[in-house]
Amino acid sequence: MNKNMLPAYQRIENPLKFIKEFLKHPVQTGAVAPSSSFLTKKMLEPVDFTEAKTIVELGPGEGTFTRAMLKRMRKDATLYAIEINPEFTKKLSKIKDKRLIVCQEDATKVKKILNGAKPDYIISGLPIGIMPDKVVRSIIKAVKEVLGNATFIQFQYTPRWHLMLARNFTIIIDFTPLNIPPALVYICTKKEPNTPPFIVRELEHVLNTLAVPPYSGATLRK
């Protein structure tokens, strides 16, 4: 059987270690299992890997998105993986690819890390749905400072930060029901005047999902 078709918990190289990190740092880790192949596909669909030369990944964790991007990236591209958890940065540093720059730092330092480089895409695996409000606002502010004409892609397990993302960016919402748990994918670009507040793909699936727990009980942050 294709490994990518297995449930998430069966695809983790060291499941006990991942759960241990979740229990030690639930806000940093964000989920008890790494992202599935279904979420990975949705997160990376908007990325034009034939053109992208500078990609930033916020909160790569065990490197599910990281490895998928490295497989698709140009030979002359660079991937900045910004991860605050030392256990995860240790594992990411074992990936032997000269295009990968692993930074043990928090996401608000993205401007300092890029040092003038202009990103084409910012891919975020940060668990913003369970992070403190002040931290999330600081991260979004930092992303806006470096975004320019790039695309910022963030997933959420609940629509908690929907209003704030819609206010700060022009967004498209995608949805992957097959991830554990199901996830909303926000594709964000620079806010332009006279644009619709958001566009929803797979609208019926999204609305049906938001109508049931845990989505229906989420408190939206502005």
Phi and psi in degrees as GROMACS dihedral restraints (atoms count N, CA, C in turn):
[ dihedral_restraints ]
;  ai    aj    ak    al  type     phi  dphi    fc
    3     4     5     6     1   -60.0    20    10
    4     5     6     7     1   127.5    20    10
    6     7     8     9     1   -57.6    20    10
    7     8     9    10     1   -33.9    20    10
    9    10    11    12     1   -68.7    20    10
   10    11    12    13     1   -16.4    20    10
   12    13    14    15     1   -89.0    20    10
   13    14    15    16     1    -8.2    20    10
   15    16    17    18     1   -74.4    20    10
   16    17    18    19     1   156.4    20    10
   18    19    20    21     1   -57.5    20    10
   19    20    21    22     1   154.3    20    10
   21    22    23    24     1   -54.6    20    10
   22    23    24    25     1   -43.0    20    10
   24    25    26    27     1   -66.7    20    10
   25    26    27    28     1   -21.7    20    10
   27    28    29    30     1   -85.8    20    10
   28    29    30    31     1   -12.5    20    10
   30    31    32    33     1   -98.3    20    10
   31    32    33    34     1    -3.7    20    10
   33    34    35    36     1   -76.9    20    10
   34    35    36    37     1   129.0    20    10
   36    37    38    39     1   -62.4    20    10
   37    38    39    40     1   -39.0    20    10
   39    40    41    42     1  -137.1    20    10
   40    41    42    43     1    80.8    20    10
   42    43    44    45     1   -60.4    20    10
   43    44    45    46     1   -39.2    20    10
   45    46    47    48     1   -64.1    20    10
   46    47    48    49     1   -37.5    20    10
   48    49    50    51     1   -67.1    20    10
   49    50    51    52     1   -40.9    20    10
   51    52    53    54     1   -63.7    20    10
   52    53    54    55     1   -44.6    20    10
   54    55    56    57     1   -65.3    20    10
   55    56    57    58     1   -36.8    20    10
   57    58    59    60     1   -60.1    20    10
   58    59    60    61     1   -43.5    20    10
   60    61    62    63     1   -65.8    20    10
   61    62    63    64     1   -36.8    20    10
   63    64    65    66     1   -63.3    20    10
   64    65    66    67     1   -43.2    20    10
   66    67    68    69     1   -68.5    20    10
   67    68    69    70     1   -34.8    20    10
   69    70    71    72     1   -74.7    20    10
   70    71    72    73     1   -42.0    20    10
   72    73    74    75     1  -134.1    20    10
   73    74    75    76     1    68.8    20    10
   75    76    77    78     1   -60.2    20    10
   76    77    78    79     1   -36.3    20    10
   78    79    80    81     1   -71.2    20    10
   79    80    81    82     1   -37.2    20    10
   81    82    83    84     1   -74.3    20    10
   82    83    84    85     1   -37.7    20    10
   84    85    86    87     1   -82.9    20    10
   85    86    87    88     1   -46.8    20    10
   87    88    89    90     1    87.3    20    10
   88    89    90    91     1   -24.3    20    10
   90    91    92    93     1  -155.0    20    10
   91    92    93    94     1   157.3    20    10
   93    94    95    96     1   -84.1    20    10
   94    95    96    97     1    -3.8    20    10
   96    97    98    99     1  -143.3    20    10
   97    98    99   100     1   146.5    20    10
   99   100   101   102     1   -62.6    20    10
  100   101   102   103     1   164.4    20    10
  102   103   104   105     1   -62.8    20    10
  103   104   105   106     1   144.9    20    10
  105   106   107   108     1   -79.5    20    10
  106   107   108   109     1   170.3    20    10
  108   109   110   111     1   -64.5    20    10
  109   110   111   112     1   -28.1    20    10
  111   112   113   114     1   -67.9    20    10
  112   113   114   115     1   -44.4    20    10
  114   115   116   117     1   -68.6    20    10
  115   116   117   118     1   -39.2    20    10
  117   118   119   120     1   -57.5    20    10
  118   119   120   121     1   -45.0    20    10
  120   121   122   123     1   -60.7    20    10
  121   122   123   124     1   -46.3    20    10
  123   124   125   126     1   -63.7    20    10
  124   125   126   127     1   -40.8    20    10
  126   127   128   129     1   -66.2    20    10
  127   128   129   130     1   -34.4    20    10
  129   130   131   132     1   -98.7    20    10
  130   131   132   133     1    -8.3    20    10
  132   133   134   135     1   -54.4    20    10
  133   134   135   136     1   -40.6    20    10
  135   136   137   138     1   -75.0    20    10
  136   137   138   139     1    -8.6    20    10
  138   139   140   141     1   -85.0    20    10
  139   140   141   142     1   125.8    20    10
  141   142   143   144     1   -91.8    20    10
  142   143   144   145     1    92.7    20    10
  144   145   146   147     1   -71.0    20    10
  145   146   147   148     1   -16.2    20    10
  147   148   149   150     1   -73.9    20    10
  148   149   150   151     1   -22.4    20    10
  150   151   152   153     1  -109.9    20    10
  151   152   153   154     1   -29.7    20    10
  153   154   155   156     1   -65.1    20    10
  154   155   156   157     1   127.4    20    10
  156   157   158   159     1  -113.2    20    10
  157   158   159   160     1   -23.4    20    10
  159   160   161   162     1  -133.4    20    10
  160   161   162   163     1   115.9    20    10
  162   163   164   165     1  -122.5    20    10
  163   164   165   166     1   137.6    20    10
  165   166   167   168     1  -113.3    20    10
  166   167   168   169     1   134.1    20    10
  168   169   170   171     1  -117.9    20    10
  169   170   171   172     1   122.6    20    10
  171   172   173   174     1  -100.1    20    10
  172   173   174   175     1   125.7    20    10
  174   175   176   177     1    66.1    20    10
  175   176   177   178     1    55.4    20    10
  177   178   179   180     1   -69.9    20    10
  178   179   180   181     1   -17.2    20    10
  180   181   182   183     1    60.6    20    10
  181   182   183   184     1  -127.1    20    10
  183   184   185   186     1   -76.9    20    10
  184   185   186   187     1   -10.1    20    10
  186   187   188   189     1   100.1    20    10
  187   188   189   190     1    24.1    20    10
  189   190   191   192     1   -59.4    20    10
  190   191   192   193     1   -53.0    20    10
  192   193   194   195     1   -68.7    20    10
  193   194   195   196     1   -37.0    20    10
  195   196   197   198     1   -55.4    20    10
  196   197   198   199     1   -52.8    20    10
  198   199   200   201     1   -65.1    20    10
  199   200   201   202     1   -38.9    20    10
  201   202   203   204     1   -64.3    20    10
  202   203   204   205     1   -39.0    20    10
  204   205   206   207     1   -69.9    20    10
  205   206   207   208     1   -41.3    20    10
  207   208   209   210     1   -61.2    20    10
  208   209   210   211     1   -32.4    20    10
  210   211   212   213     1   -66.9    20    10
  211   212   213   214     1   -27.1    20    10
  213   214   215   216     1  -103.5    20    10
  214   215   216   217     1   -17.0    20    10
  216   217   218   219     1   -71.6    20    10
  217   218   219   220     1   155.9    20    10
  219   220   221   222     1   -63.5    20    10
  220   221   222   223     1   158.4    20    10
  222   223   224   225     1   -67.5    20    10
  223   224   225   226     1   -26.6    20    10
  225   226   227   228     1  -101.2    20    10
  226   227   228   229     1    13.2    20    10
  228   229   230   231     1   -87.5    20    10
  229   230   231   232     1   163.6    20    10
  231   232   233   234     1  -128.5    20    10
  232   233   234   235     1   137.4    20    10
  234   235   236   237     1  -119.0    20    10
  235   236   237   238     1   116.5    20    10
  237   238   239   240     1   -93.3    20    10
  238   239   240   241     1   114.2    20    10
  240   241   242   243     1  -103.0    20    10
  241   242   243   244     1   110.1    20    10
  243   244   245   246     1  -105.1    20    10
  244   245   246   247     1   110.5    20    10
  246   247   248   249     1  -135.7    20    10
  247   248   249   250     1   129.4    20    10
  249   250   251   252     1   -86.8    20    10
  250   251   252   253     1   -23.7    20    10
  252   253   254   255     1   -79.4    20    10
  253   254   255   256     1   119.4    20    10
  255   256   257   258     1   -63.2    20    10
  256   257   258   259     1   -31.5    20    10
  258   259   260   261     1   -65.9    20    10
  259   260   261   262     1   -40.0    20    10
  261   262   263   264     1   -73.3    20    10
  262   263   264   265     1   -38.2    20    10
  264   265   266   267     1   -65.2    20    10
  265   266   267   268     1   -33.8    20    10
  267   268   269   270     1   -62.4    20    10
  268   269   270   271     1   -42.9    20    10
  270   271   272   273     1   -69.9    20    10
  271   272   273   274     1   -42.0    20    10
  273   274   275   276     1   -62.0    20    10
  274   275   276   277     1   -34.9    20    10
  276   277   278   279     1   -67.4    20    10
  277   278   279   280     1   -15.1    20    10
  279   280   281   282     1   -82.0    20    10
  280   281   282   283     1   -10.0    20    10
  282   283   284   285     1   -73.7    20    10
  283   284   285   286     1   117.3    20    10
  285   286   287   288     1   -90.6    20    10
  286   287   288   289     1    91.7    20    10
  288   289   290   291     1  -153.0    20    10
  289   290   291   292     1   118.8    20    10
  291   292   293   294     1   -65.9    20    10
  292   293   294   295     1   -15.2    20    10
  294   295   296   297     1   -79.6    20    10
  295   296   297   298     1   -13.7    20    10
  297   298   299   300     1   -95.9    20    10
  298   299   300   301     1   126.2    20    10
  300   301   302   303     1  -116.3    20    10
  301   302   303   304     1   112.1    20    10
  303   304   305   306     1   -94.2    20    10
  304   305   306   307     1   126.7    20    10
  306   307   308   309     1  -122.9    20    10
  307   308   309   310     1   118.0    20    10
  309   310   311   312     1   -85.1    20    10
  310   311   312   313     1    94.4    20    10
  312   313   314   315     1  -160.4    20    10
  313   314   315   316     1   163.2    20    10
  315   316   317   318     1   -87.6    20    10
  316   317   318   319     1   158.8    20    10
  318   319   320   321     1   -64.8    20    10
  319   320   321   322     1   -21.9    20    10
  321   322   323   324     1   -69.1    20    10
  322   323   324   325     1   -12.2    20    10
  324   325   326   327     1   -92.6    20    10
  325   326   327   328     1    15.5    20    10
  327   328   329   330     1   -58.7    20    10
  328   329   330   331     1   -38.6    20    10
  330   331   332   333     1   -63.8    20    10
  331   332   333   334     1   -43.4    20    10
  333   334   335   336     1   -63.9    20    10
  334   335   336   337     1   -41.4    20    10
  336   337   338   339     1   -66.1    20    10
  337   338   339   340     1   -41.9    20    10
  339   340   341   342     1   -68.9    20    10
  340   341   342   343     1   -30.1    20    10
  342   343   344   345     1    51.2    20    10
  343   344   345   346     1    47.3    20    10
  345   346   347   348     1    96.9    20    10
  346   347   348   349     1   -16.3    20    10
  348   349   350   351     1   -67.4    20    10
  349   350   351   352     1   144.4    20    10
  351   352   353   354     1  -101.4    20    10
  352   353   354   355     1   118.1    20    10
  354   355   356   357     1   -75.1    20    10
  355   356   357   358     1   149.9    20    10
  357   358   359   360     1   -94.3    20    10
  358   359   360   361     1   -33.8    20    10
  360   361   362   363     1  -144.8    20    10
  361   362   363   364     1   144.7    20    10
  363   364   365   366     1  -122.4    20    10
  364   365   366   367     1   114.4    20    10
  366   367   368   369     1  -105.7    20    10
  367   368   369   370     1   123.7    20    10
  369   370   371   372     1  -117.4    20    10
  370   371   372   373     1   124.2    20    10
  372   373   374   375     1  -105.2    20    10
  373   374   375   376     1    15.2    20    10
  375   376   377   378     1   -66.9    20    10
  376   377   378   379     1   136.6    20    10
  378   379   380   381     1   -81.2    20    10
  379   380   381   382     1    65.8    20    10
  381   382   383   384     1   -64.0    20    10
  382   383   384   385     1   -20.8    20    10
  384   385   386   387     1   -65.2    20    10
  385   386   387   388     1   -23.8    20    10
  387   388   389   390     1  -118.2    20    10
  388   389   390   391     1     7.1    20    10
  390   391   392   393     1   -86.4    20    10
  391   392   393   394     1   153.1    20    10
  393   394   395   396     1   -58.8    20    10
  394   395   396   397     1   144.5    20    10
  396   397   398   399     1   -52.7    20    10
  397   398   399   400     1   -47.6    20    10
  399   400   401   402     1   -59.7    20    10
  400   401   402   403     1   -39.5    20    10
  402   403   404   405     1   -66.3    20    10
  403   404   405   406     1   -45.9    20    10
  405   406   407   408     1   -62.1    20    10
  406   407   408   409     1   -43.9    20    10
  408   409   410   411     1   -62.1    20    10
  409   410   411   412     1   -38.1    20    10
  411   412   413   414     1   -66.3    20    10
  412   413   414   415     1   -38.5    20    10
  414   415   416   417     1   -66.9    20    10
  415   416   417   418     1   -45.9    20    10
  417   418   419   420     1   -62.4    20    10
  418   419   420   421     1   -39.6    20    10
  420   421   422   423     1   -61.7    20    10
  421   422   423   424     1   -43.2    20    10
  423   424   425   426     1   -64.5    20    10
  424   425   426   427     1   -39.8    20    10
  426   427   428   429     1   -64.2    20    10
  427   428   429   430     1   -44.6    20    10
  429   430   431   432     1   -60.6    20    10
  430   431   432   433     1   -34.3    20    10
  432   433   434   435     1   -65.0    20    10
  433   434   435   436     1   -29.3    20    10
  435   436   437   438     1  -109.8    20    10
  436   437   438   439     1    -4.9    20    10
  438   439   440   441     1   -64.1    20    10
  439   440   441   442     1   -48.8    20    10
  441   442   443   444     1    55.2    20    10
  442   443   444   445     1  -124.8    20    10
  444   445   446   447     1   -96.6    20    10
  445   446   447   448     1    13.3    20    10
  447   448   449   450     1   -78.3    20    10
  448   449   450   451     1   175.1    20    10
  450   451   452   453     1  -115.0    20    10
  451   452   453   454     1   131.7    20    10
  453   454   455   456     1  -107.5    20    10
  454   455   456   457     1   125.6    20    10
  456   457   458   459     1  -120.4    20    10
  457   458   459   460     1   121.5    20    10
  459   460   461   462     1  -133.5    20    10
  460   461   462   463     1   136.4    20    10
  462   463   464   465     1  -107.1    20    10
  463   464   465   466     1   157.1    20    10
  465   466   467   468     1  -138.4    20    10
  466   467   468   469     1   147.3    20    10
  468   469   470   471     1   -87.6    20    10
  469   470   471   472     1   -17.9    20    10
  471   472   473   474     1  -135.4    20    10
  472   473   474   475     1   162.4    20    10
  474   475   476   477     1   -85.6    20    10
  475   476   477   478     1    27.2    20    10
  477   478   479   480     1   -52.0    20    10
  478   479   480   481     1   -41.8    20    10
  480   481   482   483     1  -102.5    20    10
  481   482   483   484     1    18.9    20    10
  483   484   485   486     1   -56.9    20    10
  484   485   486   487     1   -49.9    20    10
  486   487   488   489     1   -62.8    20    10
  487   488   489   490     1   -40.2    20    10
  489   490   491   492     1   -67.7    20    10
  490   491   492   493     1   -41.2    20    10
  492   493   494   495     1   -64.3    20    10
  493   494   495   496     1   -41.6    20    10
  495   496   497   498     1   -66.1    20    10
  496   497   498   499     1   -31.4    20    10
  498   499   500   501     1   -75.7    20    10
  499   500   501   502     1   -31.9    20    10
  501   502   503   504     1   -94.2    20    10
  502   503   504   505     1   -19.7    20    10
  504   505   506   507     1  -138.7    20    10
  505   506   507   508     1   161.9    20    10
  507   508   509   510     1   -83.6    20    10
  508   509   510   511     1   123.0    20    10
  510   511   512   513     1  -124.8    20    10
  511   512   513   514     1   149.4    20    10
  513   514   515   516     1  -119.0    20    10
  514   515   516   517     1   134.9    20    10
  516   517   518   519     1  -107.4    20    10
  517   518   519   520     1   125.8    20    10
  519   520   521   522     1  -114.0    20    10
  520   521   522   523     1   172.3    20    10
  522   523   524   525     1  -147.4    20    10
  523   524   525   526     1   136.6    20    10
  525   526   527   528     1  -126.4    20    10
  526   527   528   529     1   103.5    20    10
  528   529   530   531     1   -74.4    20    10
  529   530   531   532     1   -14.5    20    10
  531   532   533   534     1   -91.3    20    10
  532   533   534   535     1    -6.1    20    10
  534   535   536   537     1   -73.2    20    10
  535   536   537   538     1   161.6    20    10
  537   538   539   540     1  -116.7    20    10
  538   539   540   541     1   105.1    20    10
  540   541   542   543     1   -78.7    20    10
  541   542   543   544     1   170.1    20    10
  543   544   545   546     1   -55.1    20    10
  544   545   546   547     1   147.2    20    10
  546   547   548   549     1  -131.9    20    10
  547   548   549   550     1   145.5    20    10
  549   550   551   552     1   -94.3    20    10
  550   551   552   553     1   134.3    20    10
  552   553   554   555     1  -112.8    20    10
  553   554   555   556     1   121.1    20    10
  555   556   557   558     1  -101.9    20    10
  556   557   558   559     1   119.7    20    10
  558   559   560   561     1  -103.8    20    10
  559   560   561   562     1   109.2    20    10
  561   562   563   564     1  -115.3    20    10
  562   563   564   565     1   135.0    20    10
  564   565   566   567     1  -130.4    20    10
  565   566   567   568     1   172.7    20    10
  567   568   569   570     1   -54.4    20    10
  568   569   570   571     1   135.9    20    10
  570   571   572   573     1   -66.2    20    10
  571   572   573   574     1   123.8    20    10
  573   574   575   576     1  -112.8    20    10
  574   575   576   577     1   148.3    20    10
  576   577   578   579     1   -67.5    20    10
  577   578   579   580     1   150.3    20    10
  579   580   581   582     1    61.0    20    10
  580   581   582   583     1    32.5    20    10
  582   583   584   585     1  -106.7    20    10
  583   584   585   586     1   151.7    20    10
  585   586   587   588     1   -61.8    20    10
  586   587   588   589     1   151.3    20    10
  588   589   590   591     1   -60.2    20    10
  589   590   591   592     1   -37.4    20    10
  591   592   593   594     1  -165.5    20    10
  592   593   594   595     1   159.5    20    10
  594   595   596   597     1  -120.3    20    10
  595   596   597   598     1   133.9    20    10
  597   598   599   600     1  -111.7    20    10
  598   599   600   601     1   124.0    20    10
  600   601   602   603     1   -88.6    20    10
  601   602   603   604     1   153.1    20    10
  603   604   605   606     1    49.7    20    10
  604   605   606   607     1    50.8    20    10
  606   607   608   609     1   -53.8    20    10
  607   608   609   610     1   -45.0    20    10
  609   610   611   612     1   -61.8    20    10
  610   611   612   613     1   -43.0    20    10
  612   613   614   615     1   -61.5    20    10
  613   614   615   616     1   -43.9    20    10
  615   616   617   618     1   -63.2    20    10
  616   617   618   619     1   -48.5    20    10
  618   619   620   621     1   -64.6    20    10
  619   620   621   622     1   -38.7    20    10
  621   622   623   624     1   -64.1    20    10
  622   623   624   625     1   -38.5    20    10
  624   625   626   627     1   -68.9    20    10
  625   626   627   628     1   -41.8    20    10
  627   628   629   630     1   -67.8    20    10
  628   629   630   631     1   -16.1    20    10
  630   631   632   633     1   -84.8    20    10
  631   632   633   634     1    -6.3    20    10
  633   634   635   636     1  -123.9    20    10
  634   635   636   637     1   156.8    20    10
  636   637   638   639     1   -59.5    20    10
  637   638   639   640     1   149.0    20    10
  639   640   641   642     1   -84.5    20    10
  640   641   642   643     1    -4.2    20    10
  642   643   644   645     1   -66.6    20    10
  643   644   645   646     1   -38.5    20    10
  645   646   647   648     1   -66.0    20    10
  646   647   648   649     1   -24.6    20    10
  648   649   650   651     1   -95.3    20    10
  649   650   651   652     1     3.9    20    10
  651   652   653   654     1   -71.2    20    10
  652   653   654   655     1   141.1    20    10
  654   655   656   657     1   -93.7    20    10
  655   656   657   658     1   118.7    20    10
  657   658   659   660     1   -77.1    20    10
  658   659   660   661     1   132.5    20    10
  660   661   662   663     1   -98.7    20    10
  661   662   663   664     1   137.5    20    10
